[in-house]
């Protein structure tokens, strides 16, 4: 009998969970993020896959605290440099 709170033993195979995450991220990054939030046994492979497939810094900049800001080069459509107005510390984590 399988308990409801126990993940299926197939999810203990790290190669399989990484393959699931790497295939899902090709379809939808949002679905991969939802998978990481919904299933504890797939959280690490899903988040690792999301970080490995980052193509821009804007996602990282969005999670920085309010004292972080970006500067645009004249005529550029994206941020070129990021500066912190305050030091990052334990309170920002």
ChimeraX commands (.cxc) that place a marker at each C-alpha (Angstrom):
marker #1 position 0.00,0.00,0.00 radius 0.5
marker #1 position 1.38,3.42,-1.01 radius 0.5
marker #1 position 0.97,6.25,1.47 radius 0.5
marker #1 position -0.39,9.51,0.08 radius 0.5
marker #1 position 2.45,11.64,1.42 radius 0.5
marker #1 position 5.22,9.41,0.02 radius 0.5
marker #1 position 6.54,10.15,-3.49 radius 0.5
marker #1 position 6.65,7.29,-5.91 radius 0.5
marker #1 position 10.01,5.52,-5.73 radius 0.5
marker #1 position 10.65,6.27,-9.40 radius 0.5
marker #1 position 11.31,9.89,-8.38 radius 0.5
marker #1 position 14.31,8.74,-6.32 radius 0.5
marker #1 position 16.19,8.16,-9.61 radius 0.5
marker #1 position 18.05,11.46,-10.07 radius 0.5
marker #1 position 18.78,10.87,-13.78 radius 0.5
marker #1 position 15.06,10.52,-14.44 radius 0.5
marker #1 position 14.03,13.61,-12.47 radius 0.5
marker #1 position 16.67,15.70,-14.26 radius 0.5
marker #1 position 15.46,14.38,-17.62 radius 0.5
marker #1 position 11.86,15.28,-16.75 radius 0.5
marker #1 position 12.89,18.82,-15.78 radius 0.5
marker #1 position 15.14,19.32,-18.80 radius 0.5
marker #1 position 12.40,18.23,-21.21 radius 0.5
marker #1 position 9.71,20.28,-19.48 radius 0.5
marker #1 position 11.78,23.48,-19.57 radius 0.5
marker #1 position 11.89,23.19,-23.38 radius 0.5
marker #1 position 8.09,23.36,-23.40 radius 0.5
marker #1 position 7.49,25.95,-20.70 radius 0.5
marker #1 position 9.69,27.66,-18.12 radius 0.5
marker #1 position 6.57,28.55,-16.11 radius 0.5
marker #1 position 5.52,24.90,-15.96 radius 0.5
marker #1 position 9.00,23.97,-14.76 radius 0.5
marker #1 position 8.73,26.58,-12.03 radius 0.5
marker #1 position 5.29,25.25,-11.06 radius 0.5
marker #1 position 6.73,21.73,-10.91 radius 0.5
marker #1 position 9.45,22.91,-8.52 radius 0.5
marker #1 position 6.81,24.49,-6.28 radius 0.5
marker #1 position 4.38,21.57,-6.38 radius 0.5
marker #1 position 6.59,18.53,-5.95 radius 0.5
marker #1 position 9.33,18.42,-3.31 radius 0.5
marker #1 position 11.13,15.48,-4.93 radius 0.5
marker #1 position 11.35,17.40,-8.24 radius 0.5
marker #1 position 12.18,20.78,-6.71 radius 0.5
marker #1 position 15.98,20.53,-6.96 radius 0.5
marker #1 position 16.17,19.21,-10.55 radius 0.5
marker #1 position 13.55,21.71,-11.74 radius 0.5
marker #1 position 15.27,24.71,-10.13 radius 0.5
marker #1 position 18.69,23.55,-11.34 radius 0.5
marker #1 position 17.35,23.27,-14.87 radius 0.5
marker #1 position 15.84,26.75,-14.69 radius 0.5
marker #1 position 19.17,28.24,-13.56 radius 0.5
marker #1 position 21.12,26.30,-16.20 radius 0.5
marker #1 position 18.89,27.64,-18.96 radius 0.5
marker #1 position 18.95,31.33,-17.98 radius 0.5
marker #1 position 19.51,33.43,-21.08 radius 0.5
marker #1 position 19.35,36.91,-19.54 radius 0.5
marker #1 position 20.01,38.66,-16.24 radius 0.5
marker #1 position 16.61,40.33,-16.02 radius 0.5
marker #1 position 15.13,37.39,-14.08 radius 0.5
marker #1 position 17.94,37.61,-11.54 radius 0.5
marker #1 position 17.56,41.39,-11.28 radius 0.5
marker #1 position 13.87,40.96,-10.44 radius 0.5
marker #1 position 14.68,39.02,-7.26 radius 0.5
marker #1 position 17.20,41.57,-5.92 radius 0.5
marker #1 position 16.01,43.80,-3.07 radius 0.5
marker #1 position 14.55,47.25,-3.64 radius 0.5
marker #1 position 17.94,48.99,-3.37 radius 0.5
marker #1 position 19.15,47.36,-6.57 radius 0.5
marker #1 position 18.72,49.18,-9.84 radius 0.5
marker #1 position 19.83,48.95,-13.43 radius 0.5
marker #1 position 21.16,51.50,-15.86 radius 0.5
marker #1 position 20.53,51.60,-19.58 radius 0.5
marker #1 position 23.06,52.62,-22.18 radius 0.5
marker #1 position 21.73,55.44,-24.35 radius 0.5
marker #1 position 19.64,53.90,-27.12 radius 0.5
marker #1 position 19.77,50.39,-25.61 radius 0.5
marker #1 position 16.57,48.44,-25.10 radius 0.5
marker #1 position 17.87,46.40,-22.16 radius 0.5
marker #1 position 19.79,46.99,-18.95 radius 0.5
marker #1 position 23.56,47.02,-19.36 radius 0.5
marker #1 position 24.86,47.58,-15.82 radius 0.5
marker #1 position 23.45,46.90,-12.38 radius 0.5
marker #1 position 24.50,48.76,-9.23 radius 0.5
marker #1 position 23.45,48.21,-5.63 radius 0.5
marker #1 position 22.55,51.22,-3.52 radius 0.5
marker #1 position 22.78,49.13,-0.36 radius 0.5
marker #1 position 24.92,46.19,0.75 radius 0.5
marker #1 position 23.32,42.76,0.66 radius 0.5
marker #1 position 23.13,41.08,4.04 radius 0.5
marker #1 position 21.24,38.47,6.00 radius 0.5
marker #1 position 18.12,40.67,6.14 radius 0.5
marker #1 position 17.88,40.60,2.33 radius 0.5
marker #1 position 17.75,36.82,2.06 radius 0.5
marker link #1:1,2 radius 0.2
marker link #1:2,3 radius 0.2
marker link #1:3,4 radius 0.2
marker link #1:4,5 radius 0.2
marker link #1:5,6 radius 0.2
marker link #1:6,7 radius 0.2
marker link #1:7,8 radius 0.2
marker link #1:8,9 radius 0.2
marker link #1:9,10 radius 0.2
marker link #1:10,11 radius 0.2
marker link #1:11,12 radius 0.2
marker link #1:12,13 radius 0.2
marker link #1:13,14 radius 0.2
marker link #1:14,15 radius 0.2
marker link #1:15,16 radius 0.2
marker link #1:16,17 radius 0.2
marker link #1:17,18 radius 0.2
marker link #1:18,19 radius 0.2
marker link #1:19,20 radius 0.2
marker link #1:20,21 radius 0.2
marker link #1:21,22 radius 0.2
marker link #1:22,23 radius 0.2
marker link #1:23,24 radius 0.2
marker link #1:24,25 radius 0.2
marker link #1:25,26 radius 0.2
marker link #1:26,27 radius 0.2
marker link #1:27,28 radius 0.2
marker link #1:28,29 radius 0.2
marker link #1:29,30 radius 0.2
marker link #1:30,31 radius 0.2
marker link #1:31,32 radius 0.2
marker link #1:32,33 radius 0.2
marker link #1:33,34 radius 0.2
marker link #1:34,35 radius 0.2
marker link #1:35,36 radius 0.2
marker link #1:36,37 radius 0.2
marker link #1:37,38 radius 0.2
marker link #1:38,39 radius 0.2
marker link #1:39,40 radius 0.2
marker link #1:40,41 radius 0.2
marker link #1:41,42 radius 0.2
marker link #1:42,43 radius 0.2
marker link #1:43,44 radius 0.2
marker link #1:44,45 radius 0.2
marker link #1:45,46 radius 0.2
marker link #1:46,47 radius 0.2
marker link #1:47,48 radius 0.2
marker link #1:48,49 radius 0.2
marker link #1:49,50 radius 0.2
marker link #1:50,51 radius 0.2
marker link #1:51,52 radius 0.2
marker link #1:52,53 radius 0.2
marker link #1:53,54 radius 0.2
marker link #1:54,55 radius 0.2
marker link #1:55,56 radius 0.2
marker link #1:56,57 radius 0.2
marker link #1:57,58 radius 0.2
marker link #1:58,59 radius 0.2
marker link #1:59,60 radius 0.2
marker link #1:60,61 radius 0.2
marker link #1:61,62 radius 0.2
marker link #1:62,63 radius 0.2
marker link #1:63,64 radius 0.2
marker link #1:64,65 radius 0.2
marker link #1:65,66 radius 0.2
marker link #1:66,67 radius 0.2
marker link #1:67,68 radius 0.2
marker link #1:68,69 radius 0.2
marker link #1:69,70 radius 0.2
marker link #1:70,71 radius 0.2
marker link #1:71,72 radius 0.2
marker link #1:72,73 radius 0.2
marker link #1:73,74 radius 0.2
marker link #1:74,75 radius 0.2
marker link #1:75,76 radius 0.2
marker link #1:76,77 radius 0.2
marker link #1:77,78 radius 0.2
marker link #1:78,79 radius 0.2
marker link #1:79,80 radius 0.2
marker link #1:80,81 radius 0.2
marker link #1:81,82 radius 0.2
marker link #1:82,83 radius 0.2
marker link #1:83,84 radius 0.2
marker link #1:84,85 radius 0.2
marker link #1:85,86 radius 0.2
marker link #1:86,87 radius 0.2
marker link #1:87,88 radius 0.2
marker link #1:88,89 radius 0.2
marker link #1:89,90 radius 0.2
marker link #1:90,91 radius 0.2
marker link #1:91,92 radius 0.2
marker link #1:92,93 radius 0.2
view
